[in-house]
Amino acid sequence: MERQANSLSLPVKAERTIIRYRAGEFIETQNDVVATEYALTIYVNDHEMATIVCSPEYMEDLVVGFLASEGVIRSIDQIQDIQLSTFRGTARVRTSTAVNFNQEFYNKRYIASCCGKSRQSFYFYNDAHTAKKVEDLAVIFPDSIFRLIDEMEKSADVFHETGGVHVACLADAERLLLARADIGRHNALDKLFGNALKNHISLKGKVITFSGRLSSEVVLKVAKIGVGIVLAKSAPTALALDIADELNITAVGFVRGDSFNIYTHPERVSSSFV
């Protein structure tokens, strides 16, 4: 796969002058750090597919992961080249073979960073074709759950500085292997997936950690990646748990202090039964 980027990388954070109000009084003008947003339009074989609002780093990983999770490519070997232009805000992907690209479902599809729109059905059309039941038999111990969430916290520099991004990590049962942050929760997961595909990292026996709540979109992305365990610091939604239960994903939430909740498929957490 050939790569081309025709401009410099973009900042993922910026400083803004603010006035802070605290404890009944206004505080003198000071600087604050905020996360940046960037709109990236993806073209596949000269056909516009989607515009993704994202954090402007690891964008090649994002493009590869997005195309794989949407079922447009089945293998990294299908991608002949990617031309990224941060000036134009485009990623032009050329594939060596024909791809499963249906304009009815992809043309001008807009992927927002806020994840605010509810689903009218259980899955979007394409989710039903790309999110499959996870058969991985990975097992994790409680101590590892706490350790991986702690390591994720330590890796999340932009999150701690801005509070404006989500953090997702790929791990095995012992340690973090890869961390990605993005203003879009689904983008952070696509960046993990894209990097794993590009570097031929096996996803067997892997775990995903996540900094925010377990939404249906997060669980669907985890299923598309093919990982059977997802750990989160926050709460799940009811739809997310319905999907996790159906797709055989172990969902663990509220990993804080010395406790966590196992919501689905507890058999992957060793000693989870009393």
C-alpha positions as CSV (number, residue, x, y, z in Angstrom):
1,M,0.0,0.0,0.0
2,E,1.4,3.3,-1.0
3,R,0.9,6.4,1.1
4,Q,0.9,10.1,0.2
5,A,0.3,13.1,2.5
6,N,0.8,16.5,0.9
7,S,0.7,18.8,3.9
8,L,1.9,18.9,7.5
9,S,0.1,17.2,10.4
10,L,-2.6,19.3,12.1
11,P,-2.8,20.1,15.9
12,V,-5.2,18.0,18.0
13,K,-5.6,20.7,20.6
14,A,-5.6,24.5,20.7
15,E,-5.4,27.2,23.3
16,R,-8.3,29.6,24.0
17,T,-8.5,32.6,26.3
18,I,-11.3,32.2,28.8
19,I,-12.9,33.8,31.8
20,R,-13.5,31.2,34.5
21,Y,-16.3,31.4,37.1
22,R,-15.7,29.5,40.3
23,A,-17.0,29.6,43.9
24,G,-19.1,32.7,43.4
25,E,-16.6,34.9,41.6
26,F,-15.1,35.5,38.1
27,I,-11.4,34.6,37.8
28,E,-8.9,36.6,35.8
29,T,-8.6,35.9,32.1
30,Q,-6.5,32.7,31.5
31,N,-5.6,30.2,28.8
32,D,-7.4,26.9,28.4
33,V,-6.7,23.9,26.2
34,V,-9.5,22.6,23.9
35,A,-9.7,19.7,21.4
36,T,-9.7,20.5,17.7
37,E,-12.1,19.2,15.0
38,Y,-11.4,18.3,11.4
39,A,-13.7,17.2,8.6
40,L,-12.3,14.4,6.4
41,T,-14.1,13.4,3.2
42,I,-13.3,9.8,2.0
43,Y,-13.3,8.9,-1.6
44,V,-13.1,5.3,-2.8
45,N,-12.1,4.9,-6.4
46,D,-13.2,8.5,-7.1
47,H,-16.6,7.9,-5.5
48,E,-17.4,10.1,-2.4
49,M,-18.3,7.8,0.4
50,A,-18.5,9.8,3.7
51,T,-17.4,12.8,5.6
52,I,-16.1,12.1,9.1
53,V,-15.6,14.7,11.8
54,C,-12.5,13.6,13.7
55,S,-9.4,14.6,15.6
56,P,-6.7,15.2,12.9
57,E,-4.2,12.5,13.8
58,Y,-3.7,8.9,12.7
59,M,-6.1,9.7,9.9
60,E,-4.7,6.9,7.7
61,D,-5.5,4.4,10.5
62,L,-9.0,6.0,10.7
63,V,-9.6,5.6,6.9
64,V,-8.5,2.0,6.9
65,G,-10.5,1.0,10.0
66,F,-13.6,2.8,8.8
67,L,-13.5,1.1,5.4
68,A,-13.0,-2.3,7.0
69,S,-15.7,-1.9,9.7
70,E,-18.2,-0.8,7.0
71,G,-17.4,-3.9,4.9
72,V,-16.0,-1.9,2.0
73,I,-12.7,-3.8,2.2
74,R,-12.1,-7.3,3.5
75,S,-8.3,-7.1,3.6
76,I,-5.6,-4.5,3.8
77,D,-4.2,-5.9,0.6
78,Q,-7.1,-4.5,-1.3
79,I,-5.9,-1.0,-0.7
80,Q,-3.5,0.1,-3.4
81,D,-2.8,3.6,-2.2
82,I,-4.2,6.3,0.1
83,Q,-3.7,10.0,-0.7
84,L,-4.3,12.2,2.3
85,S,-4.6,16.0,1.8
86,T,-5.0,17.9,5.0
87,F,-5.2,21.1,3.0
88,R,-8.3,19.8,1.0
89,G,-9.6,17.7,3.8
90,T,-9.7,14.6,1.7
91,A,-8.6,10.9,1.7
92,R,-8.6,9.3,-1.7
93,V,-8.4,5.6,-1.6
94,R,-7.6,3.4,-4.6
95,T,-8.3,-0.3,-4.4
96,S,-6.6,-3.0,-6.6
97,T,-9.9,-4.9,-6.9
98,A,-13.5,-4.0,-7.1
99,V,-15.0,-3.4,-3.6
100,N,-18.5,-3.8,-2.1
101,F,-19.5,-0.2,-2.4
102,N,-23.3,0.5,-2.8
103,Q,-24.1,4.1,-3.4
104,E,-27.6,3.6,-1.9
105,F,-26.1,3.0,1.5
106,Y,-22.9,5.0,1.4
107,N,-23.3,8.1,-0.9
108,K,-22.9,11.3,1.0
109,R,-23.3,9.5,4.3
110,Y,-22.4,11.9,7.1
111,I,-20.8,10.5,10.3
112,A,-21.0,13.1,13.1
113,S,-18.8,13.2,16.2
114,C,-21.6,13.6,18.7
115,C,-23.3,10.2,18.2
116,G,-26.6,11.9,19.1
117,K,-29.0,10.4,16.6
118,S,-31.0,7.4,17.8
119,R,-31.4,4.3,15.7
120,Q,-34.8,3.7,14.1
121,S,-34.1,0.0,13.9
122,F,-31.8,-2.4,15.7
123,Y,-28.9,-1.8,13.3
124,F,-28.4,0.4,10.4
125,Y,-28.6,-1.6,7.1
126,N,-24.9,-2.0,6.8
127,D,-24.4,-2.8,10.5
128,A,-26.5,-5.9,10.0
129,H,-24.1,-7.1,7.3
130,T,-20.8,-6.3,9.0
131,A,-21.4,-6.8,12.8
132,K,-21.1,-10.6,13.3
133,K,-21.3,-12.8,16.4
134,V,-17.9,-12.8,18.1
135,E,-16.5,-16.3,18.6
136,D,-13.3,-15.4,20.4
137,L,-12.8,-17.4,23.6
138,A,-10.4,-14.9,25.4
139,V,-10.5,-14.8,29.2
140,I,-9.5,-12.0,31.5
141,F,-8.8,-11.8,35.2
142,P,-10.2,-9.1,37.5
143,D,-6.7,-7.8,38.3
144,S,-6.1,-7.3,34.6
145,I,-9.3,-5.3,34.2
146,F,-8.2,-2.8,36.7
147,R,-4.6,-2.7,35.3
148,L,-5.7,-2.1,31.7
149,I,-8.1,0.7,32.7
150,D,-5.3,2.3,34.8
151,E,-2.9,2.1,31.9
152,M,-5.5,3.6,29.6
153,E,-5.9,6.5,32.0
154,K,-2.1,7.1,32.0
155,S,-2.0,7.1,28.2
156,A,-4.7,9.7,27.7
157,D,-2.8,13.0,27.6
158,V,-5.1,14.8,25.2
159,F,-8.1,13.7,27.3
160,H,-6.7,15.0,30.5
161,E,-5.7,18.3,28.9
162,T,-8.9,19.0,27.1
163,G,-11.6,16.7,28.4
164,G,-12.9,16.7,24.8
165,V,-11.9,13.4,23.4
166,H,-12.7,9.7,23.8
167,V,-9.9,7.2,24.3
168,A,-9.9,3.6,23.1
169,C,-7.1,1.0,23.6
170,L,-6.3,-2.4,22.2
171,A,-4.8,-4.8,24.7
172,D,-4.1,-8.4,25.5
173,A,-4.9,-9.8,28.9
174,E,-1.7,-8.3,30.3
175,R,-0.9,-4.9,28.8
176,L,-2.0,-2.2,26.4
177,L,-0.7,-2.5,22.9
178,L,-2.1,0.6,21.2
179,A,-4.0,3.7,22.3
180,R,-6.0,6.2,20.1
181,A,-8.0,9.3,21.0
182,D,-10.6,11.1,19.0
183,I,-13.5,13.5,19.4
184,G,-15.7,10.7,17.9
185,R,-16.0,7.5,20.0
186,H,-16.4,5.4,16.8
187,N,-13.4,7.2,15.2
188,A,-11.1,6.1,18.1
189,L,-12.1,2.5,17.6
190,D,-11.7,2.7,13.8
191,K,-8.2,4.0,14.4
192,L,-7.4,1.0,16.4
193,F,-8.8,-1.3,13.8
194,G,-7.0,0.4,11.0
195,N,-3.6,0.2,12.7
196,A,-4.1,-3.5,13.5
197,L,-4.9,-4.3,9.9
198,K,-2.0,-2.2,8.5
199,N,0.5,-4.0,10.8
200,H,-1.1,-7.4,10.6
201,I,-1.8,-7.6,14.3
202,S,-3.9,-10.6,15.3
203,L,-7.1,-9.7,17.1
204,K,-7.5,-13.1,18.6
205,G,-7.5,-13.0,22.4
206,K,-7.5,-9.2,22.5
207,V,-9.4,-6.7,24.7
208,I,-10.7,-3.2,24.0
209,T,-10.8,-0.6,26.7
210,F,-12.9,2.6,26.4
211,S,-12.9,5.8,28.3
212,G,-16.6,6.7,28.0
213,R,-20.0,5.1,28.2
214,L,-20.8,1.9,26.2
215,S,-23.2,3.0,23.6
216,S,-24.7,0.8,20.8
217,E,-22.2,2.3,18.4
218,V,-19.2,1.3,20.5
219,V,-20.4,-2.3,20.9
220,L,-21.2,-2.5,17.2
221,K,-17.6,-1.3,16.3
222,V,-16.2,-3.8,18.8
223,A,-18.1,-6.6,17.0
224,K,-16.9,-5.5,13.6
225,I,-13.3,-5.5,14.9
226,G,-13.9,-9.0,16.2
227,V,-13.0,-8.5,19.8
228,G,-15.0,-10.4,22.5
229,I,-14.3,-8.2,25.6
230,V,-14.8,-4.5,26.0
231,L,-14.0,-2.7,29.3
232,A,-15.4,0.8,30.0
233,K,-15.1,3.4,32.8
234,S,-18.7,4.4,32.4
235,A,-22.2,3.1,32.0
236,P,-23.7,1.1,29.2
237,T,-27.0,1.8,27.4
238,A,-29.8,-0.8,27.3
239,L,-29.5,-1.1,23.5
240,A,-25.7,-1.6,23.8
241,L,-26.3,-4.5,26.2
242,D,-28.9,-6.0,23.9
243,I,-26.4,-6.0,21.0
244,A,-23.6,-7.3,23.2
245,D,-25.7,-10.1,24.4
246,E,-26.7,-11.0,20.8
247,L,-23.2,-10.7,19.4
248,N,-21.5,-12.6,22.2
249,I,-19.5,-9.7,23.6
250,T,-18.5,-9.5,27.2
251,A,-19.4,-5.9,28.3
252,V,-17.8,-4.7,31.5
253,G,-18.7,-1.2,32.8
254,F,-18.1,1.2,35.7
255,V,-14.5,0.0,36.1
256,R,-13.6,2.3,39.0
257,G,-11.6,1.9,42.2
258,D,-11.8,-1.7,43.2
259,S,-15.1,-2.6,41.5
260,F,-16.7,-3.2,38.1
261,N,-20.0,-4.5,36.7
262,I,-20.2,-7.5,34.2
263,Y,-23.3,-7.0,32.1
264,T,-23.1,-9.7,29.4
265,H,-21.3,-13.0,28.9
266,P,-19.5,-13.2,32.2
267,E,-17.9,-16.5,31.3
268,R,-14.9,-14.6,29.8
269,V,-14.1,-13.0,33.2
270,S,-12.3,-15.6,35.3
271,S,-13.8,-16.3,38.7
272,S,-16.8,-14.0,37.9
273,F,-19.2,-16.6,39.3
274,V,-19.5,-17.0,43.1
